[in-house]
Amino acid sequence: MCLIALAWQSHPRYRLAVIANRDEFHERPAAAAGVLPDLPHLYGGRDLLQGGSWLLVSNTGRLAAVTNVRAGSAGEVAPRSRGALVRDFAASDADNDGFFAALADTAHEYGRFNLLGWDGNQLGFASNHPGFTHAPVAPGVHAMSNGAFDAPWPKSGHATRALSNWLQSPAADVDVDDTALAPLFAALADITVAPDDALPDTGVGLELERRLSPPFVHGDRYGTRCSTVVLVEADRIVFAERRFGPQASPMGQSVVTLPITPWL
């Protein structure tokens, strides 16, 4: 993912609410959200090049998502794909502290990452840039993009405001359908370019910072590939995805409800 806004323990119905956009090269093969063939208790998108994912949930009550960390225009060379972290966390039965502690020794082998993990009880965050760190996420509304956790980027502020407003609206209290979710997907579809004085400096140059500043990135070769809403209730997870091709051409959508059945 390249933009994630989340509300943790801040709504009486939803323990965790996540809205996210995944930006990637359009030529990179990926599967639409679905059950993982070899891990049927996991659901989400799949990267068909490296085998990992950007966002997965488990019907045992887990969630994992990852973003890359932007630090200059030079390409990365890393022996491990950060998408494997999402798959490994979602498939694990370890709690956050145990998983992140075990990751400390090998974190530097992955591409630069921000990792979000919910183990069914606690929500945590880990990163390997500039060095490995992990911490619990405090209750509230937060954002994770391609910089530091909760960095005040324009797209992050837009997404957190939209999520907060939705959770305070009647739409958060009705049955989940296309109408209820429409304001969240509309916020993720925003293409407003941020003003120059609000842009971060991630070492890629002003022109690219401008192109990457909206929540939704348009492009022929690179852009937003999917928008996702995940709503976690006490006993179920709603996972909604809209998929896009070059220049935001619609490529399908899906909404599923997964019952949560914790491991005994």
N, C-alpha and C positions, 0 to 999 in steps of 0.2 A: 504494500500500500504506500501511497504518498501523502495521504491526508486521513487522519483518524480523529474524530471527536467522540468523547465518551462521557457518560454520566454514571457515576458509581455511587450506589447507596444514597441516591438523592431523589427517589420517587417511590411512592408506596406500592406501585404495581410492578415496576421494573427494577430489579436488583442492579442490572447493568444494561445500558443502552449504548449502542455503537453505530455511528454512521461513518462511512469510509469511501474513498476513491482510490483505485489502483491505476497508476500511470505506468506505461510500459511501451516498448516498441511494438507496433501492431503486427510485425512479422513473427514475433516470438509465440510459439504455439502454447495454447492454454485450453483447459477444459472448463466448461461452464460449471457453476456450483452443482454439486451432486455428492452422492455417497462415494467414498473412496473404495475402489474395487477390493483392495487388500486389507482395508481397515474399515469395515462397514459401520462401526460406531462413530466414524468421523464424517463430517459433512462440510463442504466448502469448495472453493476453486482449486485447480491443480495446474502447476507449471509443468508442461509436458517436455520441457527441455532438460531441467535439472531434477524434476520429480518432487519438488517441495510445494509449498503453498504460500499465499500471502495472508490468508484468513481462514481459520478452521474452527468449528465447534464440535463438541463431542456430546452424544446423548447421555454420557455419564455426568455431564455438568462441567465442562471445561471450554475455554476459548483461548485462542492464541492468534496474534497478528503481528506483522513485522513491517517496518519501513526501512529503506536505506538511509544513510546519512550522507548528505551532499557536502563534499569538501574538495572543491576544485574540479577542473574539467578532465583531469587525467583519469584513464580507466583503471579499474581495480583488478588485481590478480590475487585471488584467494583460493586455497584448496577446497574450501567448503562453501556451499551455497547457504545463504541466510534463510532461504525458504525451508530448508531442512529443520530449522529451529521450530518453526510453526508446527510442522508435522510431529516432531519429537515431543514437544510440550503437550499438544492436544492428545496424543496417544498415550502419554505417561499417566501413572497414578501417583506421581510424586507431588508433594505440595510445592508452593513457590520457593520457599527457602531451600528445600532440598534440590530442586531442579537448577536454580540459579547458582547454588554453591558448586554443584557438579560441573556447571558450564564454565566456571572461572578459568580453569586450566586450558581450555581449548577455544575460548571466545575469540582470541586473536587470529584464529585460523579461518574465520568467516569474513565475508565482505562486511563493510561497516553497517551496523544494524542498530535499530531501536526495536526492542521486543516487548510486547504486551502479553501478559499471561494471567488468566483467571483460573484458579484451581478448584472452583466450586465454593470456596470460602473467602479467599483473599485475592485481591488484584495486585499485581506487581509489574514492575518495569525493569528492563535491563538494557544496557548498551555496551558496546565495545569501543566506542570512540568518544574522547581521545584515549581512554583506557577503560577497562572493564569496571562496571558499577551496576548495582541493582538496589532497588528500594521498593517498599510498599507504596501503593497509590492511595492518597488520602481521599475520603469521601468528597464528592463534588463533581464538577464538570471540568474536563481537561482536554488537551489536544496533543497529538503526536504527529509530527510531520517529518521533514528531512533534516531537522536540526535538533537542538536540545528538547527534552520533554517540557511541554508547556511554554516553549519559546513563542513570543507574541507576534507571530507572522500574520499578515493580513488574512490569508485563507483560513488559518486556524481560528482566528477571532470570529470570522464569518460562520464557520461550522459550529463552534461552541454556542454562539448566540442562537443559531437556528435550532439546535438541539434543545437548549434551555427553553426557548419559546414554545417548542412543540410539547415538551413535557408538562408545561404549565397550561396547555390548551385542552379543550374538550377532546381533541383527536387522540390524546394519550389514554383516554378512559373508555373508548368504544372498541368494538371488534376490529382487529387488525385486517384492513383490506387496502386496495389501491387508493381509495379516497383518503383514508386515515394517514397513509404513508406519503401522500403526494407532497406535503410541505417539506419533508425531509429530502426526498429525491430532487425537489426543485432547488433546494439549497445546495445540494451536491452538484447540480447542473450549472451553477452560476459561472459565467465566463468573464466577469468583470476583472480587468487588469488593475492591479494595485498601483497607487501613485509611487513615483520613484523614491520619495523620501521615506516611504514605509517598507521598502523592500529590504530583505536580508542581504548580506554579502557572503555568499558561500563559495566565492572564488570562481564562478563560471561566467562572469561578465554581465553587464547591465541588460543587454538584449535578451539573454536567456533567462535572467531573473524575472524580467517582465513576462516572458512567455509562460513561465512556470508559476506565476503568482496567482492566477485564478484557482478556485477550487476545482473546476473542470478544465482540463487542458485539451485544446483542439490541435490537430496536426495530421498530416498525411502519413508520416512515418512513426511519430511518437505522440502519445496522448493518453487520455483516460480510457481505460479498457473496460472497467466495470465500476458501478456504484453499488454499495451494499449497506443494508440496514439490518442490524441484529438486535433483537429485544429479548432479554432474559427475564422470565417470570419465575415464580417459585417452582413450577413443575413443568415448564416447557420453554423452548427457544424458538422464536420466529426468525427466519433467515430469508431476507428478500434481496434479490440481485437483479440489476439491469446491466446489460452488456452492450458494448459499442465497438464499432469499427472505426476506420479513419474518418476524420472530420465529424465525429459524434454520430455516425450512422447507426441506427438501432440494430442490434444483433440478437435480441431476445430478452426475456425476463422470466423470473420465477419467484414464487413465494412458497415456503414450506414451513410447517410447524413440527418440531421435534419434541417428543416427550422426554423429560429428564428422568433417567433411571440410574441413580448413583450405584457404584460398585459396593457390594456388601462386604 
